[in-house]
Amino acid sequence: MKKLLIALFLSFFLSGKSQKIELKAVTDSSQVFKGEIAGVPVTFQLRYTGIIDCDQYQHYVDGWYYYDKYQKKIPLTGIYDFYGNMYLYNFGNRQKMNSKIFKEQITSRKAIEQTHEIAQKLAPQESVIFGQPVPKENTVSGNFYHNKKVLSAKLFTGNDMIYRYNNYLILPDNKKINTYDFINKAGGNQFISFASGEQGNRILLYFEEVSNFNFCGMCGASDGEKGYRILYFTKDWNYKHYEEYLTESCRKGISETRKIKTKDPNVLQFNVPKSYSSPAYSLRIDTKRVHVIKSK
């Protein structure tokens, strides 16, 4: 009888433990990419070293690459732009000095358009230029320049962004997903609760994220996007889709939202006023059932 009680207790404990859900926010400022130059395996490690002007999508990067066979690190410096294009240069014995000069000359979007021309005046020994990623093929293609030789280059990734706001959801059954991959790149999610039912599992997240990554322009670097998201999963925790409900938005002109007191501590209610992009609406969020009602 004692053994049976212990077994039942352990079964209950492990079952409860397997249902634990966490969200871990991890900001990456460097990435390692595997690839090849003229079919020869190489490895790149690149790190974000700052933004250019006021544009968060245009970064300075530093790092190195090596041929996997020899693993001798060759220094690189360069630019990563909004479209995923990457310009990397090795200036040989003048790497430190010319890298500084190179960055001092590229301080605006207009200068970025002339990146390669500016670099060539500093006589790089090697240049690597990658174009936009092709997510379906999970590759980024480009060219490697050395003296007068032009060789093909490739990264084995569908996403070559260096700076990433990762929000990892740790799910039951040792599953893990990153909201960066299927919601957006802005992060800012917070785990609230989850619920299970006949149709599968649901997770409720609250989020606060920037309206525009750029410090310049409309809603520049504003933390004006706020609200809730419900993520839908199958019974065995395979992701299906998500729904988003805004309570504040610089992009959509939603402000002065009022939070209404409710008798039930598990229920949140908001009155969202009319904006230039949408009529007024109310949100009733049941955090225990993970259910949202949006009404006029």
Secondary structure, 3 states (H helix, E strand, C coil): CHHHHHHHHHHHHHHHHHCCCEEEEEEECEEEEEEEECCEEEEEEEEEEEEECCEEEEEEEEEEEEECCCCCCEEEEEEECCCCCEEEEECHHHHHHHHHHHHHHCCCHHHHCCHHHHHHCCCCCEEEEECCCECCCCEEEEEEEECCEEEEEEECCCCCCCCEEEEEEEECCCEEEEHHHHCCCCCCEEEEEEEEECCEEEEEEEEEECCECCCCCCCECCCCEEEEEEEEECCCCCEEEEEEEEEEECCCCECCCEEECCCCCCEEEEEECCCCCCCCEEEEEECCCCEEEEEC
